[in-house]
Amino acid sequence: MSNIQFIKTSTPKQRPDNDSLQFGSIFTDHMFVMDYSTDKGWYDPRIVPYGPFEVEPSLMTFHYGQAIFEGLKAYRNIHGDIVTFRPLDNIARLNRSAERLCIPQVDEKLVWEALKKLLEIEKDWVPDGEGTSLYIRPFIIATDPSLGVRPSDTYKFFIILSPVGAYYAEGFKPVKIYVTDKYVRAARGGLGYTKAAANYAASLYAAEEAKKKGYTQVLWLDACSHSYVEEVGTMNIFFKIDGVLVTPSLEGGSILGGITRDSVITLAESMGYKVEERLISIQEVYEAHRQGKLEDVFGTGTAAVISPVGELNWNDNIIKINDGEMGEFSKMMYDKLTGIQYGKEEDSFGWIEKIC
Ligand SMILES: *Cc1c(COP(=O)(O)O)cnc(C)c1O
């Protein structure tokens, strides 16, 4: 779609070397931007130099949090191609989030064209090296300069890119997780199934408290009974109990439907594993552990792919999973998924979209 304007930077940046990469602190030379107004719809799609922009202090997003985002990655695979993993699912999810937050729908085809064009321009920014990638952050903010409580009439859509290092540069370290029955991330009927900035704001306090106690993240229980497992930190969660893979179902609307989650379910089923999407109480998890049937616990998300859980603390009842080592299933799934992403394994489900 050639109506995407391109203004090239006159001051290209020095690219970082692979070893110094952290998560989300360096941005590439260019970004994609488009604007929305009620009368024009989305207009002026353009790729411009990455940089700050000026806004009014009354900008609606600052006050009422009408903001959503996505997160996906571009990889340099072992053949030297730049590829993305299920990007159209991310764009579709952006529109589901948009609907819930009264943000106008984007044209998914246009966003995909924009992303491809941006990635082609920035292809040299995709790091090479095991586990490295270019993190892609599309987001939408409400831009009316107004304090009235209502959906904004104007918006900005951005895609920014950030080269990121290997999540497991020092090998897999299963995380210690604090089970909270004091704080909740999302309630039924709320924003839980959307990638809304507000969900992250809601999660910070509990995560900080868990960190002070020496835990990496929080395991969230349902907002109503505080007994059913929902998510772990900003990831979906899986349990392998007596050979069966169990993950909370998305039915209640308080859980984010992760693309990694869906990929794990699809792969596991294709390998002959039984997968159950259902309610699972923290009680059941502890009971399975007591009976020696809790074989693996892991989080799933784009950033870490698979994040093995080595310890749970629920009201000071501490259980260790696989003696704090990474489980066999976690490792196998990590190798399988990253194998597909980096071109070492066959892409049987058509998940890979080649950029260039
Ligand atoms: C983004 C996110 C996930 C993981 O989704 P992926 O599509 O797998 O990256 C899980 N839970 C929450 C709350 C999230 O925001």
The ligand as a Tripos MOL2 file, in Angstrom:
@<TRIPOS>MOLECULE
LIG
   15    15     1     0     0
SMALL
NO_CHARGES

@<TRIPOS>ATOM
      1 C1          0.5050  -10.0590   26.4380 C.3       1 LIG1
      2 C2         -0.0020  -10.8300   27.5890 C.ar      1 LIG1
      3 C3          0.0810  -12.2350   27.6470 C.ar      1 LIG1
      4 C4          0.8090  -13.0690   26.6130 C.3       1 LIG1
      5 O1          0.3050  -12.9290   25.3230 O.3       1 LIG1
      6 P1          1.1730  -13.3940   24.0830 P.3       1 LIG1
      7 O2          0.2950  -13.1090   22.9230 O.co2     1 LIG1
      8 O3          1.4590  -14.8290   24.2500 O.co2     1 LIG1
      9 O4          2.4220  -12.5660   24.0990 O.co2     1 LIG1
     10 C5         -0.4850  -12.8870   28.7260 C.ar      1 LIG1
     11 N1         -1.0860  -12.2010   29.7230 N.ar      1 LIG1
     12 C6         -1.1760  -10.8560   29.7170 C.ar      1 LIG1
     13 C7         -1.8590  -10.1620   30.8320 C.3       1 LIG1
     14 C8         -0.6350  -10.1280   28.6470 C.ar      1 LIG1
     15 O5         -0.7310   -8.8030   28.6600 O.3       1 LIG1
@<TRIPOS>BOND
     1     1     2 1
     2     2     3 ar
     3     2    14 ar
     4     3     4 1
     5     3    10 ar
     6     4     5 1
     7     5     6 1
     8     6     7 2
     9     6     8 1
    10     6     9 1
    11    10    11 ar
    12    11    12 ar
    13    12    13 1
    14    12    14 ar
    15    14    15 1
@<TRIPOS>SUBSTRUCTURE
     1 LIG1         1 GROUP 0 **** ****
